Amino acid sequence: MKPTSIKVGDKFIKPKVPNIVWIVNRLVNLPGLPPHAELKVQGNLERPQKMMMSLGALTDPRMFHRIEDR
């Protein structure tokens, strides 16, 4: 999977925590760094969780798996 194939709305899980679905909220280009995505946890949580992850990490199957709609 090429990093450029990642788009807003794509869903990922971490292999060791498959019950939490992360959704690409936006794509970010930070000066001097590789392209990143802002991810948010799917669902209605009391405290929404977000994180920034490089697109390279999202395409690494040891770190994330892309999933279809759940």
Backbone as JSON, one array per atom type, in Angstrom:
{
  "sequence": "MKPTSIKVGDKFIKPKVPNIVWIVNRLVNLPGLPPHAELKVQGNLERPQKMMMSLGALTDPRMFHRIEDR",
  "N": [[0.85, -1.17, 0.0], [0.69, 2.13, -0.94], [1.76, 5.13, 0.66], [0.41, 7.4, -0.32], [-2.05, 6.41, -0.94], [-3.67, 6.56, 1.2], [-6.5, 8.04, 2.64], [-8.77, 10.6, 3.88], [-11.09, 9.38, 6.19], [-10.44, 6.69, 5.95], [-10.01, 3.58, 7.69], [-8.32, 2.07, 10.43], [-6.76, -0.5, 12.43], [-4.86, -1.4, 15.31], [-2.78, -4.22, 15.4], [-2.42, -5.49, 17.92], [-4.43, -4.42, 19.4], [-7.23, -4.87, 18.48], [-9.87, -4.09, 18.91], [-10.2, -1.38, 18.95], [-10.93, 1.13, 16.72], [-9.33, 3.24, 14.49], [-9.78, 6.27, 12.78], [-8.93, 8.07, 9.88], [-8.72, 11.41, 10.21], [-7.72, 13.77, 9.14], [-5.25, 14.72, 6.69], [-1.85, 15.62, 7.04], [0.81, 17.81, 6.36], [3.84, 18.29, 7.62], [6.46, 20.6, 8.11], [9.68, 19.5, 7.22], [9.23, 16.88, 8.0], [8.0, 13.51, 7.29], [4.9, 12.86, 5.45], [1.9, 12.95, 7.42], [-0.93, 11.62, 9.25], [-3.8, 12.67, 10.97], [-5.4, 10.88, 13.39], [-8.46, 9.65, 14.75], [-10.31, 8.08, 17.37], [-12.86, 5.79, 16.6], [-16.29, 6.09, 17.4], [-18.44, 6.99, 20.18], [-16.99, 8.45, 22.58], [-16.35, 9.37, 25.98], [-14.14, 11.0, 26.36], [-12.78, 12.0, 23.59], [-10.24, 10.44, 21.66], [-7.22, 11.27, 20.03], [-4.52, 11.02, 17.66], [-1.36, 11.63, 16.06], [0.11, 10.25, 13.22], [2.68, 8.95, 11.16], [2.35, 8.48, 7.61], [3.82, 6.41, 6.63], [4.06, 4.71, 8.86], [1.39, 3.96, 9.13], [1.14, 2.32, 6.97], [2.64, 0.16, 7.61], [2.43, -3.15, 8.25], [3.05, -4.33, 10.67], [2.36, -2.48, 12.5], [-0.18, -1.31, 11.94], [-3.37, -2.25, 10.58], [-5.32, -1.88, 7.74], [-8.83, -1.54, 7.56], [-12.13, -2.53, 6.46], [-15.36, -0.89, 6.51], [-16.84, -0.98, 9.73]],
  "CA": [[0.0, 0.0, 0.0], [1.46, 3.36, -1.0], [1.25, 6.13, 1.6], [-0.51, 8.32, -0.96], [-3.36, 5.78, -1.1], [-4.43, 6.81, 2.42], [-7.36, 9.22, 2.5], [-9.65, 10.91, 5.0], [-12.17, 8.4, 6.34], [-9.91, 5.33, 6.02], [-10.04, 3.03, 9.05], [-7.21, 1.2, 10.77], [-6.67, -1.04, 13.78], [-3.54, -1.89, 15.71], [-2.91, -5.67, 15.53], [-2.49, -5.92, 19.31], [-5.63, -3.83, 20.03], [-8.15, -4.85, 17.34], [-11.21, -3.61, 19.24], [-10.24, 0.08, 18.79], [-10.81, 1.52, 15.31], [-8.82, 4.59, 14.28], [-10.23, 6.83, 11.51], [-8.15, 9.2, 9.4], [-9.51, 12.63, 10.33], [-7.17, 14.7, 8.16], [-3.87, 14.49, 6.29], [-1.05, 16.76, 7.47], [2.2, 17.92, 5.9], [4.61, 19.06, 8.6], [7.77, 20.94, 7.55], [10.82, 18.69, 7.61], [8.82, 15.53, 8.41], [7.21, 12.81, 6.27], [3.46, 13.11, 5.59], [1.24, 12.37, 8.59], [-2.4, 11.63, 9.33], [-4.4, 12.8, 12.29], [-6.35, 9.78, 13.58], [-9.33, 9.73, 15.92], [-10.96, 6.81, 17.69], [-14.26, 5.69, 16.18], [-17.24, 5.87, 18.47], [-18.81, 8.09, 21.06], [-16.26, 8.3, 23.83], [-16.45, 10.52, 26.88], [-12.99, 11.84, 26.02], [-12.29, 11.54, 22.28], [-8.79, 10.27, 21.57], [-6.61, 11.56, 18.73], [-3.07, 10.9, 17.59], [-0.75, 11.92, 14.77], [0.93, 9.1, 12.84], [3.19, 9.08, 9.79], [1.69, 7.58, 6.66], [4.66, 5.21, 6.56], [3.68, 3.83, 9.97], [0.07, 3.4, 8.84], [1.25, 1.27, 5.94], [3.46, -0.92, 8.14], [1.5, -4.15, 8.79], [3.39, -4.65, 12.07], [1.81, -1.43, 13.36], [-1.59, -1.05, 11.65], [-4.05, -2.95, 9.49], [-6.47, -1.15, 7.2], [-10.03, -2.37, 7.61], [-13.34, -2.02, 5.82], [-16.32, -0.35, 7.49], [-17.32, -1.84, 10.83]],
  "C": [[0.9, 1.23, 0.0], [0.89, 4.35, 0.0], [0.24, 7.08, 0.98], [-1.89, 7.71, -1.15], [-4.22, 5.97, 0.16], [-5.22, 8.09, 2.24], [-8.21, 9.41, 3.75], [-10.8, 9.9, 5.01], [-11.69, 6.96, 6.38], [-9.84, 4.88, 7.47], [-8.92, 2.03, 9.24], [-7.38, 0.66, 12.19], [-5.21, -1.38, 14.04], [-3.69, -3.39, 15.92], [-3.06, -6.15, 16.98], [-3.7, -5.36, 20.05], [-6.72, -3.72, 18.95], [-9.55, -4.31, 17.65], [-11.32, -2.09, 19.15], [-9.99, 0.41, 17.32], [-10.39, 2.99, 15.24], [-9.23, 5.05, 12.88], [-9.33, 8.01, 11.15], [-9.07, 10.43, 9.38], [-9.05, 13.69, 9.33], [-5.73, 14.3, 7.85], [-3.09, 15.78, 6.55], [0.34, 16.68, 6.88], [2.91, 18.85, 6.86], [5.99, 19.35, 8.02], [8.89, 20.05, 8.11], [10.5, 17.28, 8.05], [8.08, 14.84, 7.26], [5.72, 13.13, 6.47], [2.86, 12.34, 6.76], [-0.27, 12.38, 8.41], [-2.8, 11.85, 10.78], [-5.49, 11.72, 12.38], [-7.2, 10.06, 14.81], [-9.99, 8.38, 16.12], [-12.41, 6.87, 17.23], [-15.15, 5.48, 17.4], [-17.46, 7.09, 19.32], [-18.15, 7.87, 22.41], [-16.45, 9.55, 24.69], [-15.32, 11.51, 26.59], [-12.41, 11.34, 24.7], [-10.76, 11.5, 22.25], [-8.34, 10.54, 20.14], [-5.13, 11.28, 18.82], [-2.62, 11.25, 16.18], [0.19, 10.76, 14.46], [1.44, 9.33, 11.4], [2.47, 8.09, 8.88], [2.5, 6.3, 6.48], [4.32, 4.21, 7.65], [2.32, 3.19, 9.71], [0.12, 2.28, 7.81], [2.13, 0.11, 6.38], [2.55, -1.95, 8.8], [1.84, -4.62, 10.21], [2.74, -3.66, 13.03], [0.3, -1.23, 13.19], [-2.09, -1.96, 10.54], [-5.21, -2.09, 9.04], [-7.67, -2.08, 7.22], [-11.15, -1.72, 6.81], [-14.27, -1.5, 6.9], [-16.75, -1.41, 8.49], [-18.54, -1.21, 11.42]]
}
